[in-house]
Amino acid sequence: ETGVTQSPTHLIKTRGQQVTLRCSSQSGHNTVSWYQQALGQGPQFIFQYYREEENGRGNFPPRFSGLQFPNYSSELNVNALELDDSALYLCASSLGLADTGELFFGEGSRLTVL
Amino acid sequence: GESVGLHLPTLSVQEGDNSIINCAYSNSASDYFIWYKQESGKGPQFIIDIRSNMDKRQGQRVTVLLNKTVKHLSLQIAATQPGDSAVYFCAENRGPTGANSKLTFGKGITLSVRP
């Protein structure tokens, strides 16, 4: 167990809808990153939050947005869902902004868009 | 374009044998590499990492080798066990300083251990 929890574990939405995914980071970790993992692919970096501020973003459109709260938990919001948004969304927590260090991943939220 | 990729999609090994998983990367500026293991229904789990100023690093039953000349990374697992069956990803950190979370992952290779 990594101590990173995500909810919901599975959900189904239709095109055009909006979704919010949640993540509780490991105790003491102040950095949260979100990744999208399509079936059969490696995870792709969406964005990172450090102390409630966005600290970098991958190649994802603005309809992907996030928040980090004072307790360092985080949300990923996706608006105007598209079929290609169907994927496993992974949250990872870590301590600080070092160049190296282990990321602790949750088990993910599996989103299906119909 | 730049990519981090794996040579083979699947690898089948006999229990007790050593496993070698290979990975090629194309960004010569990358200086930090990591191997992750992902079991079915779970998130990726950190195995071992290596900095570009090293050629080899050993962990418990695992060794990572880095060849910067040919931009190649490999993961060696000694005495492979059924619990090693999973998808393995190599990843590199292409972010700026202080960006340990901005990893670029390869597509993954499935390791299947035969009893």
Boltz contact constraints between the chains, C-beta under 6 A:
constraints:
  - contact:
      token1: [A, 33]
      token2: [B, 101]
      max_distance: 6.0
  - contact:
      token1: [A, 41]
      token2: [B, 107]
      max_distance: 6.0
  - contact:
      token1: [A, 42]
      token2: [B, 89]
      max_distance: 6.0
  - contact:
      token1: [A, 42]
      token2: [B, 105]
      max_distance: 6.0
  - contact:
      token1: [A, 42]
      token2: [B, 106]
      max_distance: 6.0
  - contact:
      token1: [A, 42]
      token2: [B, 107]
      max_distance: 6.0
  - contact:
      token1: [A, 42]
      token2: [B, 108]
      max_distance: 6.0
  - contact:
      token1: [A, 43]
      token2: [B, 105]
      max_distance: 6.0
  - contact:
      token1: [A, 45]
      token2: [B, 102]
      max_distance: 6.0
  - contact:
      token1: [A, 48]
      token2: [B, 101]
      max_distance: 6.0
  - contact:
      token1: [A, 56]
      token2: [B, 99]
      max_distance: 6.0
  - contact:
      token1: [A, 56]
      token2: [B, 102]
      max_distance: 6.0
  - contact:
      token1: [A, 90]
      token2: [B, 43]
      max_distance: 6.0
  - contact:
      token1: [A, 94]
      token2: [B, 100]
      max_distance: 6.0
  - contact:
      token1: [A, 94]
      token2: [B, 101]
      max_distance: 6.0
  - contact:
      token1: [A, 97]
      token2: [B, 98]
      max_distance: 6.0
  - contact:
      token1: [A, 98]
      token2: [B, 100]
      max_distance: 6.0
  - contact:
      token1: [A, 99]
      token2: [B, 100]
      max_distance: 6.0
  - contact:
      token1: [A, 100]
      token2: [B, 32]
      max_distance: 6.0
  - contact:
      token1: [A, 100]
      token2: [B, 100]
      max_distance: 6.0
  - contact:
      token1: [A, 101]
      token2: [B, 100]
      max_distance: 6.0
  - contact:
      token1: [A, 102]
      token2: [B, 46]
      max_distance: 6.0
  - contact:
      token1: [A, 105]
      token2: [B, 43]
      max_distance: 6.0
  - contact:
      token1: [A, 105]
      token2: [B, 44]
      max_distance: 6.0
  - contact:
      token1: [A, 106]
      token2: [B, 43]
      max_distance: 6.0
  - contact:
      token1: [A, 107]
      token2: [B, 42]
      max_distance: 6.0
  - contact:
      token1: [A, 107]
      token2: [B, 43]
      max_distance: 6.0
  - contact:
      token1: [A, 108]
      token2: [B, 43]
      max_distance: 6.0
